[in-house]
Amino acid sequence: MKYNIPIQVPVGVSNRHIHLSQEDVDTLFGAGYQLSEMKPLCQPGQFACKEVLTVAGVKGVLSNVRVLGPTRKQTQVEISRTDSFTLGVQPPVRDSGDLKDTPGCVLIGPKGSVILKEGVILACRHLHIHSKDAEALAIKDKERITVSFGGERSVIFQNVLARVGDAMALEFHLDTDEANACMIKSGDVAYLIAKEESGTEVKPILEVENPVKVGKTE
């Protein structure tokens, strides 16, 4: 017998935040400065920092924008579409780290400021999934999948990017605009229902001889 069932996944709503390079940390907070962990995030090794910055655009500013750690090779600012109107920038929807031809901004810290020539994005909705779980569900890194959510404003999210890796924990990420429109909050449960093929055709995410429990790894 084959099963075709939705897979339950926890939701994480991402507010505006900043990933910094160590070079920019030094400029904004002082030479040799190390980011201070405030609390761990669901993804292993990642954390919210005590540090916050002001983000300035051509039209306005966003104050107290949280920095996330650890540091990265290139500074990246993730905002919502609503935030982009405040700043006066037009960022594209991109996967994390895909920063070519994106707009910049100014970051203002307690010890200095950084003028970014690029790095501001609207993060594409995505699913973090551990390699073992992805293998069980025949999902490959960078594939597109479909996720549904019930509630008073039920919705189906298509074009969800799969991010597969050994350091991933199962979690569906979307930004505050997407979440608010559908009355979704962090900790809610969504359902992984299909893997997208060409065009609008979708393939059921789970068609195996036995049901697979995902989300927990040894």
N, C-alpha and C positions, 0 to 999 in steps of 0.2 A: 504494500500500500504506500502511495506517495502522499505527502502532506503539503498543503499550501496555506500557511498560516502567517499572520502578521507577527513581527518581532517587536517586543516592547523595548523602547529606548528612553532613557532619561533626557530631559531638556535642560540646556544651559543657555540663558539669555545673556548675551555679551553687550555690556554698556561700552561707551567710548573708552578707549585706552591707548597706551603708547608702549611700544617695544623700543628700547634704546640700544645703540652700540656703546661700547665702553668709551670710545673717543668722545661721543656726545655726552655721556655721563660725566666725564671729566670736565667738559666745558660748562655744563649746566649746574653741577654741584661741587666742583673743585677737583683738582688733580688727584688721582688715586682713590677717588670716592667709590665705595661699594654700596650697591643697593641693599636696603633693609627689608627683610621679609615681614609682611604683616599677617598673611594667612596663606596656606597652600590652596591651589586650585585643584579641580578634579583631575586634570591631566598631569600625570606623574612628572615631577621635577619642575613644574611651573608654579608661580606664586604671585599674589598681589603684593605690591611694595607699599611701604609707608609713604614713599615719595609721590608727589603730584606736581603737575606742571600747568602752565597756561599755554593754550594753543591759540595763535593769532592768524587770522586770514585777512583778506582785503576788505571785508565788510565788518567783521566783529571778532570776538574772542570767546573761547570756552575756558572757564576757570576750573581749577582743581581736577584736572584729568589724570586718572590713576596710571601709574607706570606699572608694567608687569615684568617679572623677571623669569629667567635670567637674561643677561644681555645677549644681543644678537649681532650678526655681522653688519647689518644695516638697520637704521632707525625706520620704524614704521608706525603710522598713526591710523588707527581704525575708528571710524566714526559712522554715524547713521546718516541717511539722506536728509533728515531734519537738521542735523548738526551742520551739514554742508551748506544749507541756506544761511545759517548764522554766520559761518566763516566766509561765505562768498566764494567757495571753490566747487569744482565739479569732478569729484573723484569717480573712477569707474568701479564696477564690481569686479573684484579680483580675489584669487586665492592668496593666502598669506605668503609673503615673500616675493610675489610677482609685482614688482614696483616700477618696471620700465614704462615710461611715458605717463606717469601719474603726476598729479599736481603736488606742489609743496606747500609749506606753511612756515611759520616761525614758532619755535618752542622757547618759552621763557622760564628759566629756573632761578633759584636763589643766588647763584654765582655767575650767571651769564645767560646768553641766548644762542640758539642755533637756527640758522636759516636753511631749511630743507629745500633742495631743488626738486625733489620728488619724494614720495613715500606716503601720501594720504590716499586711503582706499576705503571703499565700502566692502567689507568682507563678505564673500559669497557664503550662503548658508551651506553648512557642511556637517558631516558625521564623522566623529573620531571613532575608530574601531580597531581593536587589537588584531594583529596578524592572524592569530589562530582562529578567532571568530570570523574574520573575513574569509579565510580559507574554507571554513565550514559552510559559509553562505555563498561561496563562489563570487565574492566581491574583490575586485582589484583596485589598487590605489589609483586615484584620479577618475574612476568611473563615476557616472551619475546615477543617482537612485531617487526613489520617491518615498516620502514620509507623510503620514497622515496624522491629524490631531482632531480629537472630538471636542466636547465642550459646547458652550453656547454659540460660539463662532467657529464651527468645525471647518477644517480647511485641509487641502492636500497640497503639500509642497513638492513640486517637481524640480528637477535640475539641482539636486542636492549633491554636493561634491563629497565623495568618499575619501577620507584620509586614513590610510592604513599604515600601521607600524607597530613594532614591538613595544614602543613607549606610549601607546595610545590606550585610553580608557573609554569605554563605550559612552558616548554622549553626542546629542544632536545640538549644534550651535546655530543660533540665529540672532539677529541684532534687535535692538529695542523697538524700532519701527515695525518690523515684522511681527514681533511678539505682542506689542500693544494692539495692533490691528486685529489680532485673533484672540486677545485676552489670555495669552500664555505667559507663564512665569517660570523661573528656574525651579527645578524639582518636579515639574509636571511630567507626564508620560506621553510620548508620541509613539507611533508605530511605523516600523520599516516594512513597507508593503511590496515594493517592486524595484527591479533594476532596469534602468532605461536603456533601450536599444536605439536604433535609428528613428528619427522623426518622433512621432508620438507613440510609437509602439513600446510597450513595456513587457518585461518578463518577470514572472513571480520570483520573489527573492528566495523562497525556500521550497524546493522540490526534491526531497531526499527520502530515503527509505525510512528514516527515523527522525523524529523532531530533535532539534538541536537547541540547547540552552546556551545563550551567549551572555557576555558581559562580565564573566568572572574568569580570571586566569590564575594559574598557579604561580 
